[in-house]
Amino acid sequence: MLGHLLREGFEITNDPARADAVIVNTCSFIDAAQEESVDAILESAAVRETRRRGQALLVAGCLSQRYRDELPRLFPEVDAFLGIDQVTDVGRLVREALARRAARIRSRTPAARPRNSRDAERTRHVLRQLDDLEKTRPPAGKAAEAPGVARSAPVPALLEVHRRPTFVPDYSQPRFRLTPRHFAYVKIAEGCNHPCSFCTIPRMRGRHRSRPLEDIVEEARRLIGEGVRELNLISQDSTYYGLDLRPHPTPAIAAPERFRAAAAQLPADTPTLARLLRALNALPGAFWIRILYTHPAHWTEDLIRAVAECPKVARYVDLPLQHIHPLMLQRMRRETSREDIEDLLARLRAGVPGLTLRTTFIVGFPGETPAIFESLLEFIRAARFERLGVFTYSREDGTVAARMADQVPRRVREQRRARAMAVQREIARAHAAAQVGRELTVLTEGPASPRALHEARVFNPEHGQLRDGEARDGTVPARGWTVARSEADAPDIDARVYVRGRLPAGEFHRVRIVGHTDYDLLAEAR
């Protein structure tokens, strides 16, 4: 959206008070994200009323997509609602929203001056309304009622949200990256075909839609030319990439056995993730390729070989498993069994030496008994994932899981998350300790702030990383530290490597590991 706005002559500002139009890009994946989105909309409306009444307010993203017909009634102060397919039309829609805002002010409608926009009770009221809408939403395939627009507003909000998204990005579209210069996210597909019982993404984002392989490679080529040193490949299910581009595709191939059979019959020129990795690996330059969001049902032997054989592909696999107990996997509709998962982990470890495995689990899913949770802890101790995150189950209205019996109380969910992360902390500490003395290649991020060093406990002497003469009072040595990441660390979610001294950002360096904290490594440049 920013790229299209800049190309059409708009100026971007980080100060809402200076803006002619504000776009709130929303998320509706879990209840906390939905609440944050509602708060942001109402806060933006309140700031506008006190500082810039002519400002247009637009709401984009998944909240608009999920509640297409209901949001105009719930947010009469909003001037336009954009769906996922409207990214390329954002310039036109901003201009139309500005015109509608001016017309609203001239007509002096109630929608032009909302009351109590900052009130927390208003947020709770909107969220209750959205919950009620999910409970009464018609079954899939049946038409919903006509869009509900505030009847008191003679100038209704602009509503451009397709019921079934079809948008897929391509390299010809302008882009304004919000990440640092040295790494970028590359979306290889949109949508998802999985029926996970806890998830609303397929309803919001639509069916899986892959980008052409040549299109992704061209975008990667341009990013590398701009100085990018790490390409992070993302989609809702990266391992499904290309399967929808095969001749006469059918959607029902998500389960492991069906996926393997379909993959084995693909024509030689059909794009797959393995072929995409090999094509990206062939591009000139020094850079990493990192795969995020892979599904355990869709790993083929060819993909494992591609990771092992391509030197630019990070020895890192992000593999959200969500659970290991058979009953939980069945109730979650994960399409994999414990046997499938254990077999895949063994094949990955054997096929890619030095591999870092990252996974996530959900605790407190409906029906998870104390015994089932203990089986998950046992699996975590046995599998010894290098990177692991734990989420408490979020009950999302409109999902199959929300209607299940045996919902687990929030307090129990939080307690289970804390116990699981305590187990993983010990495993992570052992992994970090095993790196001491090794040499690694790292990608530098920039100077380490005193706050980051304090939060990482870099100066805690219990880990033995301090040498004689260094400060032990929590102060930063005069020459400072540099934040970096290894192949084992994805941006924003994994550990860090703190290197003594100042190194330029966005470059590869060889370092020697001299110490560690619970999760992070401490190093000296070679």
C-alpha positions in Angstrom: 0.0 0.0 0.0 2.8 2.4 0.9 4.5 1.7 -2.4 1.4 2.5 -4.4 0.7 5.7 -2.4 4.3 6.9 -3.0 4.1 6.2 -6.7 0.9 8.2 -6.9 2.5 11.2 -5.3 1.3 10.9 -1.7 3.7 11.8 1.1 4.1 9.3 4.0 4.3 10.7 7.6 4.6 8.9 10.9 2.8 11.7 12.7 -1.0 11.1 12.5 -1.7 14.8 13.4 0.0 15.9 10.2 -1.8 13.4 7.9 -4.6 14.1 5.5 -5.6 10.5 5.8 -4.9 7.7 8.2 -5.0 4.0 7.3 -5.4 1.5 10.1 -4.2 -1.9 8.8 -6.0 -4.4 11.0 -5.5 -8.0 12.1 -8.3 -10.4 13.1 -6.4 -13.6 13.7 -6.9 -13.9 17.5 -9.0 -12.0 20.0 -6.0 -9.9 21.3 -5.2 -8.8 17.8 -8.8 -8.0 17.1 -9.0 -5.9 20.3 -5.9 -4.0 19.4 -7.3 -3.3 15.9 -10.6 -1.9 17.4 -8.6 0.2 19.9 -6.5 1.6 17.0 -9.6 2.6 15.0 -11.3 4.3 17.9 -8.1 6.1 19.0 -7.5 7.4 15.5 -11.0 8.7 15.3 -10.6 10.4 18.7 -7.3 12.1 17.7 -8.9 13.3 14.5 -11.8 15.0 16.3 -9.4 17.0 18.6 -6.7 17.8 16.1 -7.7 17.5 12.4 -11.4 17.1 11.7 -11.0 17.0 8.0 -8.7 13.9 8.1 -10.0 10.8 6.3 -10.0 7.5 8.3 -9.6 4.2 6.4 -9.7 0.7 7.7 -7.9 -2.0 5.8 -6.8 -5.6 6.3 -8.3 -8.7 7.9 -10.9 -7.1 10.2 -12.5 -5.5 7.1 -12.3 -8.8 5.3 -13.8 -10.8 8.1 -16.6 -8.4 9.0 -17.2 -6.9 5.5 -21.0 -6.3 6.0 -21.0 -5.3 9.6 -18.2 -2.8 10.1 -19.9 0.2 8.5 -22.6 0.0 11.2 -20.2 -0.6 14.1 -17.8 2.2 13.0 -19.8 5.1 11.5 -16.8 7.4 12.0 -14.8 5.5 9.4 -14.8 6.9 5.9 -13.7 3.8 3.9 -13.2 0.1 4.4 -10.6 -1.7 2.2 -10.3 -5.5 1.8 -7.3 -7.6 0.9 -7.9 -7.2 -2.9 -7.8 -3.4 -2.7 -4.0 -2.9 -2.1 -3.4 -1.7 -5.6 -6.4 0.7 -5.5 -5.3 2.4 -2.3 -4.5 5.8 -3.9 -7.9 6.1 -5.5 -9.6 5.0 -2.3 -7.8 7.5 -0.2 -8.9 10.3 -2.5 -12.5 9.1 -2.4 -12.4 8.8 1.4 -11.1 12.4 1.6 -14.1 13.5 -0.5 -16.5 11.6 1.6 -15.0 13.1 4.8 -15.5 16.6 3.5 -19.1 15.8 2.5 -19.8 14.4 6.0 -18.5 17.5 7.7 -20.6 19.7 5.4 -23.7 17.7 6.2 -22.9 17.7 9.9 -24.1 14.2 10.4 -23.7 12.4 13.7 -21.2 10.1 12.1 -18.8 13.1 11.7 -18.5 13.5 15.5 -18.4 10.2 17.3 -18.8 10.3 21.1 -16.5 8.5 23.6 -14.2 7.2 20.9 -11.5 6.6 23.6 -13.9 5.0 26.0 -12.8 1.4 26.8 -16.5 0.5 27.1 -16.9 1.4 23.4 -14.2 -1.1 22.6 -15.8 -3.8 24.7 -19.2 -3.1 23.1 -17.8 -3.4 19.6 -16.0 -6.7 20.5 -19.2 -8.1 22.0 -21.1 -7.1 18.8 -18.4 -9.0 16.7 -18.7 -12.0 18.9 -22.5 -12.0 18.6 -22.2 -11.7 14.8 -20.0 -14.8 14.6 -22.5 -16.8 16.6 -25.4 -15.8 14.3 -23.4 -15.8 11.0 -25.1 -17.9 8.3 -23.4 -21.2 7.3 -20.7 -21.2 4.7 -22.1 -20.9 1.2 -25.3 -19.0 2.2 -25.6 -15.3 1.4 -25.3 -12.8 4.2 -27.6 -9.9 4.6 -27.0 -6.7 2.7 -24.2 -4.5 4.0 -25.3 -2.6 7.1 -24.5 1.1 6.9 -25.4 3.6 9.6 -28.9 4.8 8.5 -28.3 8.2 10.2 -25.4 9.0 7.8 -26.6 10.4 4.4 -22.9 10.1 3.3 -22.2 6.4 4.0 -18.7 5.0 4.2 -17.0 3.7 1.1 -17.0 -0.2 1.2 -14.7 -2.0 -1.2 -14.2 -5.6 0.1 -14.5 -8.6 -2.1 -16.2 -11.6 -0.4 -13.6 -14.0 -1.7 -10.1 -12.5 -2.0 -8.0 -13.2 -5.1 -5.1 -10.8 -4.7 -1.6 -12.1 -5.2 1.4 -9.7 -5.1 3.8 -9.4 -8.0 7.2 -7.8 -8.5 5.9 -5.1 -10.8 3.9 -3.5 -7.9 5.8 -0.7 -6.1 7.1 -1.5 -2.6 8.2 0.6 0.3 9.9 -1.8 2.8 9.5 -1.2 6.5 12.3 -3.6 7.4 16.0 -2.7 7.7 17.9 -2.5 4.4 19.7 -5.8 4.9 16.7 -8.2 5.1 13.3 -8.5 3.6 10.2 -10.7 3.7 9.1 -12.2 0.3 5.5 -13.4 0.2 5.4 -16.5 -2.1 1.7 -17.2 -1.8 -1.6 -16.0 -0.3 -4.4 -17.8 1.4 -4.6 -21.3 2.9 -6.4 -24.6 2.2 -6.1 -26.2 5.6 -9.1 -26.9 7.8 -7.4 -26.3 11.2 -10.3 -26.1 13.8 -8.8 -23.1 15.7 -8.0 -20.9 12.7 -10.0 -18.2 10.8 -7.3 -17.5 8.2 -8.9 -19.4 5.2 -12.1 -17.4 5.7 -10.3 -14.1 5.7 -7.5 -14.7 3.2 -9.2 -17.1 0.8 -7.8 -20.3 -0.8 -4.1 -20.8 -1.4 -2.8 -18.8 -4.3 0.9 -19.1 -5.4 2.9 -16.5 -7.2 4.6 -17.6 -10.4 8.2 -18.8 -9.7 9.7 -16.3 -12.2 7.9 -13.4 -10.5 9.4 -14.3 -7.1 12.9 -14.8 -8.5 12.7 -11.3 -10.2 11.6 -9.7 -6.9 14.5 -11.4 -5.1 16.9 -10.3 -7.7 15.9 -6.7 -7.3 16.0 -6.9 -3.5 19.5 -8.4 -3.6 20.5 -5.5 -5.9 19.2 -3.1 -3.2 21.5 -4.6 -0.6 19.3 -7.3 1.0 21.3 -10.0 2.6 18.5 -12.2 3.8 15.3 -13.3 2.0 12.6 -14.6 4.4 10.1 -16.6 2.4 6.6 -16.3 3.9 3.0 -17.4 3.2 0.3 -19.1 5.2 1.8 -22.5 4.2 5.1 -22.2 2.4 5.4 -25.9 1.7 2.2 -25.9 -0.3 3.7 -23.4 -2.7 3.1 -24.2 -6.4 0.6 -27.1 -5.9 -2.3 -24.9 -7.0 -0.4 -24.1 -10.3 -0.3 -27.7 -11.5 -2.6 -28.8 -14.3 -6.2 -29.5 -13.2 -5.6 -28.8 -9.5 -7.9 -30.2 -6.9 -7.9 -28.7 -3.4 -8.2 -31.9 -1.4 -4.5 -32.8 -1.1 -3.6 -31.3 2.3 -3.1 -34.7 4.1 0.4 -36.2 3.9 -0.4 -39.2 1.8 -2.4 -37.2 -0.7 0.2 -34.5 -0.9 3.0 -37.0 -1.5 1.0 -38.7 -4.2 0.2 -35.4 -5.9 3.8 -34.2 -5.7 5.1 -37.4 -7.2 2.9 -36.9 -10.3 3.8 -33.2 -10.9 5.0 -32.3 -14.4 8.7 -31.4 -14.5 8.0 -27.7 -15.0 5.5 -27.3 -12.1 6.7 -24.8 -9.5 7.4 -26.3 -6.1 9.2 -24.9 -3.0 12.2 -27.1 -3.8 12.5 -25.7 -7.3 12.0 -22.1 -6.0 14.8 -22.6 -3.5 17.2 -23.9 -6.2 16.3 -20.9 -8.5 16.9 -18.4 -5.7 20.1 -20.1 -4.7 21.4 -19.7 -8.3 21.1 -15.9 -8.1 24.5 -14.1 -7.7 25.5 -12.5 -4.5 26.1 -13.3 -0.8 22.7 -13.8 1.0 20.7 -16.2 3.1 17.3 -17.7 2.1 15.1 -18.6 5.1 11.9 -20.6 4.9 9.2 -19.7 7.4 5.7 -21.2 8.1 6.1 -24.7 6.7 3.5 -27.4 7.4 4.5 -30.9 8.6 2.2 -32.6 6.1 3.9 -31.2 3.1 7.6 -32.0 3.4 8.9 -34.1 0.5 12.3 -35.7 0.1 13.1 -33.3 -2.8 12.5 -30.4 -0.5 14.8 -31.8 2.2 17.5 -32.4 -0.5 17.1 -28.8 -1.7 17.6 -27.4 1.8 20.7 -29.6 2.2 22.2 -28.9 -1.2 21.7 -25.2 -1.6 24.5 -23.3 0.3 22.5 -20.1 0.5 19.5 -21.7 2.1 19.8 -21.3 5.9 19.9 -24.6 7.8 16.8 -23.5 9.6 13.2 -24.9 9.4 10.2 -23.2 10.9 7.7 -26.1 11.5 4.7 -25.2 13.6 3.5 -28.5 15.0 0.8 -27.1 17.5 0.6 -30.4 19.5 1.8 -34.0 19.5 -1.0 -35.9 21.3 -3.2 -37.9 18.8 -6.4 -36.6 20.3 -5.3 -33.0 20.1 -4.0 -33.4 16.5 -7.4 -34.9 15.6 -9.4 -32.2 17.3 -7.2 -29.5 15.8 -7.7 -31.0 12.3 -3.9 -30.9 11.7 -4.0 -33.7 9.1 -0.9 -35.3 10.6 -0.3 -38.0 13.2 2.3 -38.3 15.9 4.0 -41.0 13.7 4.0 -38.6 10.7 5.7 -35.9 12.8 8.3 -38.1 14.5 9.2 -39.6 11.1 9.6 -36.1 9.5 11.8 -34.8 12.4 14.1 -37.8 11.9 14.3 -37.3 8.2 15.0 -33.6 8.6 17.7 -34.2 11.1 19.4 -36.9 9.0 19.0 -35.1 5.7 20.2 -31.6 6.8 23.3 -31.8 9.1 23.5 -28.9 11.5 19.8 -28.0 11.1 18.0 -25.7 13.5 14.4 -26.7 14.1 11.9 -24.1 15.2 8.3 -25.0 16.3 5.3 -23.7 18.1 2.7 -25.4 20.3 -0.7 -24.5 21.5 -1.6 -25.4 25.1 -5.0 -25.4 26.7 -6.8 -26.5 23.6 -10.3 -27.8 24.3 -10.1 -31.3 25.7 -6.4 -31.1 26.8 -6.3 -32.9 30.1 -3.4 -32.8 32.6 -2.2 -36.2 31.2 -2.3 -35.0 27.6 -0.4 -31.9 28.6 2.2 -34.0 30.4 2.7 -36.0 27.1 3.4 -32.8 25.3 6.1 -31.9 27.9 7.7 -35.3 27.5 7.8 -34.8 23.8 9.4 -31.3 24.2 12.1 -32.8 26.4 12.8 -35.7 24.0 12.7 -33.7 20.7 15.0 -30.9 22.1 14.0 -28.2 19.6 16.6 -25.5 19.2 13.9 -22.9 19.0 10.4 -23.2 20.4 7.5 -21.0 21.3 4.2 -21.7 23.2 0.9 -20.0 22.7 -2.2 -20.3 25.0 -5.2 -21.4 23.0 -7.4 -18.4 21.9 -11.1 -19.2 21.5 -12.1 -17.6 18.3 -15.9 -17.4 17.6 -16.7 -18.7 14.2 -14.2 -21.6 14.4 -15.0 -25.3 15.0 -12.9 -25.3 18.2 -14.9 -22.5 19.7 -17.9 -24.8 19.8 -16.1 -27.7 21.3 -16.8 -29.0 24.8 -14.2 -29.2 27.6 -12.9 -25.7 27.1 -9.8 -25.1 29.4 -9.9 -22.2 31.8 -7.6 -19.3 31.0 -5.7 -19.6 34.3 -4.9 -23.2 33.5 -3.8 -22.3 30.0 -1.4 -19.6 31.3 0.0 -22.0 33.9 0.6 -24.7 31.2 2.3 -22.2 28.9 4.7 -21.1 31.8 5.6 -24.7 32.5 6.3 -25.6 28.9 8.5 -22.5 28.4 10.4 -23.4 31.6 11.2 -26.8 30.1 12.3 -25.2 26.9 14.4 -22.6 28.7 16.6 -25.4 30.1 16.9 -26.9 26.6 17.8 -23.6 25.0 20.4 -22.9 27.7 22.0 -26.3 26.9 22.0 -25.5 23.2 23.6 -22.1 23.8 26.3 -23.6 26.0 27.2 -26.1 23.3 28.0 -23.3 20.9 30.8 -21.8 23.1 34.1 -22.2 21.3 32.6 -22.5 17.8 33.0 -20.1 14.9 29.8 -18.9 13.2 28.8 -16.6 10.4 26.5 -13.9 11.6 24.5 -11.1 9.9 24.9 -7.8 11.8 21.9 -5.7 12.8 23.4 -2.7 14.4 24.6 -1.3 17.8 23.2 -3.0 20.9 21.4 -0.6 23.1 21.9 -0.6 26.9 18.3 -1.7 27.3 18.7 -4.7 24.9 21.9 -5.8 26.8 20.1 -5.5 30.1 17.1 -7.5 29.0 19.3 -10.2 27.4 21.2 -10.4 30.8 24.5 -10.1 28.8 26.3 -8.9 32.0 25.0 -11.6 34.3 28.1 -13.3 35.7 26.5 -16.6 36.4 27.0 -17.6 32.8 30.7 -17.1 33.0 30.9 -14.9 29.9 32.7 -11.9 31.5 36.5 -11.6 31.5 38.8 -10.0 34.0 38.6 -6.2 33.8 35.1 -6.0 32.3 32.3 -4.2 34.1 30.2 -6.4 36.3 27.7 -3.7 37.4 25.5 -3.8 34.4 27.2 -0.9 32.6 28.1 -1.2 28.9 31.9 -1.4 28.1 33.1 1.7 26.3 33.6 -0.1 23.0 30.0 -1.3 23.0 28.4 -4.4 21.4 26.8 -5.2 18.1 23.6 -7.1 17.7 23.8 -9.9 15.1 21.9 -13.1 14.1 23.2 -16.5 13.0 21.6 -18.9 10.5 19.7 -20.3 13.5 17.9 -17.0 14.2 15.0 -15.5 12.2 14.3 -11.8 12.6 12.3 -10.6 15.5 11.3 -14.1 16.9 14.6 -16.0 17.8 17.8 -15.5 19.7 20.6 -13.0 19.1 24.3 -13.0 18.9 26.0 -10.1 20.8 29.4 -9.3 19.4 31.9 -7.3 21.3 32.8 -4.0 19.5 31.1 -2.0 16.8 30.5 -3.6 13.4 28.7 -2.1 10.4 25.1 -3.2 10.1 23.9 -5.4 7.3 27.1 -7.4 6.7 28.3 -10.9 7.2 31.1 -11.6 9.7 32.8 -14.6 11.2 32.7 -14.6 15.0 33.9 -16.9 17.8 31.4 -17.7 20.5 32.8 -16.9 23.9 29.7 -17.1 26.2 26.0 -17.3 26.4 22.8 -16.4 28.3 19.7 -18.5 28.5 18.9 -17.9 24.8 21.5 -15.6 23.3 25.2 -16.0 22.4 28.1 -13.7 23.1 30.9 -13.5 20.5 34.1 -11.9 19.4 34.8 -10.9 15.8 37.5 -12.9 14.0 
